[in-house]
Amino acid sequence: MGVPVRVATVEKPGDVRTGERPDPRPGPGHVVVRVGACGICGTDLHIADGEFPPSPYPLVPGHEFSGEIVETGSGAPADLRAGDRVAVDPSLFCGYCDACSAGRGNLCANWGAIGDTVDGAFAEYVSVPGANCHRLPESMSFAEGALVEPLSCAVHGMRRVGVAPGEEFLLVGAGTMGLLLQQLLQRGGARVTVVDQNTGRLAIAAELGAEATATSVAELGHQRFDAAVDATGAPAAIEAALDSLRRGGRFLVFGVAPDEARISVSPFRLYNDELTIVGSMAVLHSFRAARDLLASGAIATTPLLTHAVPLDRFPEALDLMRAGAGVKIQVVPEPTKD
């Protein structure tokens, strides 16, 4: 500490670069974390392209991360110390709006998140609220620790849609989120059919226990499902998955679509078939559960962790993400020895 630190920034939409910033200091209640690994997700692409309205510029993105505490500020939780290995919940809820008062902080009227509305973890060091830190067991790598945040989103999604043993689920999208959702569904006893245009990802879904795989919903013919999950955000995929539901079916909109996107759905069918459509937004009281699932070995991570890109090559990492390379692409400040 005490010298400029390397960061990746989105200076403005379309202008992504790496450079240096003054090293962060821990404000009241905060700690400074040396970043071990930080995953790229679709939101980071939206931020880079100017398609995520809450984000100010310039911004250091990065909200899926883990690392080691190196400094604590005044008022930080007393049980946090330098040397602790942690995953960090990026959620910044105000705590006093109606949604927060009702226990629904992910719908906070003043919602913010590390890496989305304030500087995040595509950096060597980042200052974060100590209350957002969750200790990792020594057996968990930083790469695995950086999966806690996306898994916590998937855990919240499963709580929203529900799953019962023996149910047949259609899952559209076999990226990181889809493959995490698949594993949670299967833990709940569901039989899962996975659809994705990327045959390499379908192979991973099959390896993880998918009942069947296909490159489109149409390829499945007239098969019907008890429930479906969209992890793509693509309107055409959502419509096709909705059409595949049995009467009384449930549908989870999990993928992030552009704000202006629209789908066509029959109101009569919603009424007559008693379909249930729910959404799932980010993290809600699910971070610790996700950490514990990973720590227990309940979630297979090796097939998901396909790329580790040095921080200095951050623009290249974004290009890999856009190209659909591998599954989870993570950025590391340096080759990690964990």
Secondary structure as the mmCIF struct_conf table of DSSP 4:
data_model
#
loop_
_struct_conf.conf_type_id
_struct_conf.id
_struct_conf.beg_label_comp_id
_struct_conf.beg_label_asym_id
_struct_conf.beg_label_seq_id
_struct_conf.end_label_comp_id
_struct_conf.end_label_asym_id
_struct_conf.end_label_seq_id
BEND BEND1 VAL A 3 VAL A 3
STRN STRN1 VAL A 5 LYS A 12
TURN_TY1_P TURN_TY1_P1 PRO A 13 GLY A 14
STRN STRN2 ASP A 15 ARG A 21
HELX_LH_PP_P HELX_LH_PP_P1 PRO A 22 PRO A 24
TURN_TY1_P TURN_TY1_P2 PRO A 28 GLY A 29
STRN STRN3 HIS A 30 GLY A 39
HELX_RH_AL_P HELX_RH_AL_P1 GLY A 42 ALA A 48
TURN_TY1_P TURN_TY1_P3 ASP A 49 GLY A 50
TURN_TY1_P TURN_TY1_P4 PRO A 53 PRO A 54
BEND BEND2 TYR A 57 PRO A 58
STRN STRN4 LEU A 59 LEU A 59
STRN STRN5 GLU A 64 THR A 72
TURN_TY1_P TURN_TY1_P5 SER A 74 GLY A 75
BEND BEND3 ALA A 76 ALA A 76
TURN_TY1_P TURN_TY1_P6 ALA A 78 ASP A 79
TURN_TY1_P TURN_TY1_P7 ALA A 82 GLY A 83
STRN STRN6 ARG A 85 VAL A 88
STRN STRN7 SER A 91 LEU A 92
BEND BEND4 GLY A 95 CYS A 97
HELX_RH_AL_P HELX_RH_AL_P2 ASP A 98 SER A 101
TURN_TY1_P TURN_TY1_P8 ALA A 102 GLY A 103
HELX_RH_3T_P HELX_RH_3T_P1 GLY A 105 LEU A 107
TURN_TY1_P TURN_TY1_P9 ALA A 109 ASN A 110
STRN STRN8 GLY A 112 ALA A 113
STRN STRN9 ILE A 114 ILE A 114
TURN_TY1_P TURN_TY1_P10 GLY A 115 THR A 117
STRN STRN10 VAL A 118 VAL A 118
BEND BEND5 ALA A 121 PHE A 122
STRN STRN11 ALA A 123 ALA A 123
BEND BEND6 GLU A 124 GLU A 124
STRN STRN12 TYR A 125 PRO A 129
HELX_RH_3T_P HELX_RH_3T_P2 GLY A 130 ASN A 132
STRN STRN13 CYS A 133 ARG A 135
TURN_TY1_P TURN_TY1_P11 GLU A 138 SER A 139
BEND BEND7 MET A 140 MET A 140
HELX_RH_AL_P HELX_RH_AL_P3 PHE A 142 GLY A 145
TURN_TY1_P TURN_TY1_P12 ALA A 146 LEU A 147
HELX_RH_AL_P HELX_RH_AL_P4 VAL A 148 VAL A 161
TURN_TY1_P TURN_TY1_P13 PRO A 165 GLY A 166
STRN STRN14 GLU A 168 VAL A 172
BEND BEND8 GLY A 175 GLY A 175
HELX_RH_AL_P HELX_RH_AL_P5 THR A 176 ARG A 187
TURN_TY1_P TURN_TY1_P14 GLY A 188 GLY A 189
STRN STRN15 ARG A 191 VAL A 195
BEND BEND9 GLN A 197 GLN A 197
HELX_RH_AL_P HELX_RH_AL_P6 THR A 199 GLU A 207
TURN_TY1_P TURN_TY1_P15 LEU A 208 GLY A 209
BEND BEND10 GLU A 211 GLU A 211
STRN STRN16 ALA A 212 ALA A 214
BEND BEND11 THR A 215 VAL A 217
HELX_RH_3T_P HELX_RH_3T_P3 ALA A 218 LEU A 220
TURN_TY1_P TURN_TY1_P16 GLY A 221 HIS A 222
STRN STRN17 PHE A 225 ASP A 230
BEND BEND12 THR A 232 THR A 232
HELX_RH_AL_P HELX_RH_AL_P7 PRO A 235 ASP A 243
TURN_TY1_P TURN_TY1_P17 SER A 244 SER A 244
STRN STRN18 LEU A 245 VAL A 253
BEND BEND13 GLY A 255 GLY A 255
TURN_TY1_P TURN_TY1_P18 ASP A 259 GLU A 260
HELX_RH_AL_P HELX_RH_AL_P8 PRO A 267 ASN A 272
TURN_TY1_P TURN_TY1_P19 ASP A 273 GLU A 274
STRN STRN19 THR A 276 GLY A 279
BEND BEND14 ALA A 282 ALA A 282
BEND BEND15 LEU A 284 HIS A 285
HELX_RH_AL_P HELX_RH_AL_P9 PHE A 287 SER A 296
TURN_TY1_P TURN_TY1_P20 GLY A 297 GLY A 297
BEND BEND16 ILE A 299 ILE A 299
TURN_TY1_P TURN_TY1_P21 THR A 302 LEU A 304
STRN STRN20 LEU A 305 PRO A 310
HELX_RH_3T_P HELX_RH_3T_P4 LEU A 311 ARG A 313
HELX_RH_AL_P HELX_RH_AL_P10 PHE A 314 ARG A 322
TURN_TY1_P TURN_TY1_P22 ALA A 323 GLY A 324
BEND BEND17 GLY A 326 VAL A 327
STRN STRN21 LYS A 328 VAL A 332
BEND BEND18 PRO A 333 GLU A 334
#
